[in-house]
């Protein structure tokens, strides 16, 4: 597996943040459900995005590594979003 595929997937964290926000607005969940569901959505989008990027850059990606980096991207996206909300104060 090419390292470029893995790092390109992690570089998609801002994309995952944006897609997670779109899903959040589309679902319009109550606030107590939102915190639980959005984390799972962010991880799922991170895995999906990382797998897609890995497939484009490498025809046979290492699935376990791709999924691990996708989970990291999803967690980073949700942490980035909650951290920025704390700084702004919303």
Beta strands, then each sheet from edge to edge (+ up, - down):
end
